[in-house]
């Protein structure tokens, strides 16, 4: 179904509106590699799996922003102390 379809939203199934593909990485993947994949693929979340393809979690752009913000904060603090 396309956005202009006459079917009401309350009658739609998840299958009709979901993204039909996903990107996943192993849980030991470096954060910088996940960030590069997200930028390259223009996506905001990546599924994290173990080597047996069991879902372990999801990493989002906000998760990466939080890591970068903490790094910036810790380096700013250490620069003030010198």
N, C-alpha and C positions, 0 to 999 in steps of 0.2 A: 504494500500500500504506500502511496505517495502522500505528502503532506496535505494535498488538496482533496483527498478521498473523503467521501461523505460519511464514512463510519465514525461514530461518536467515540471520543476518547475513552469513555467508560466501558466500551465494548472491545477495545483493542487488547491484544495479548502482548506479553513481553517479547515474544518472537517477532512480532510485527514492527517493533520499534528499536530493538537491540542492535548494537554494532555486531556484525556477523563474524568478526575476526578479533583476535587478541594477540598481544605480544607478551611473552613471558621470558624471564631470565632466572638463572639459578641463584640461590640465596647467597652464594659466595662471590657474586659479581661485584666489582668495585662500583661505588656510587657514581663516580665520574663517568663510567661506561653507560650506566643506566641513564644519566642525564643526557649524554650524547645521543642515545637511542631515542629518548623522548623528543629532543629537538629535531632530529632528523625525520622522525615519523609524525611530528606535529601531534603528539598525544600527551595526555595529562596523568595517566596511570599505567602502571606495568604490573602484571601478576608475577609473583615470586614463587618459584617451585623448588623442590628438592630434586635430586638426581633421578628419582623415580616418578617425576612429574606430578607429585602431590602438591596441591596448593598450600603454601605456607603463609602467604599474606599478599598485600598490595602496597606498592610504593607510589606516592603521588607527587606532583610538582610541589605541593605545600611541604611535604616531608623533606624534599631536597632544599627548599628555601629555608626551612628551619635549621638544617645543618649548616648552610652557608652563613646564616645570621649568627649562629653560635660561634663559628670560626672567626667572623669579623669582630664580634664582641670580645673574644678572648685575645685576639691580636691587638685590639685597641687598648685593652687593659694592660697588657704587657708593655706596650709602647709608652704608656703614661708613667710606668714605674721606673723606666730607665732614664 
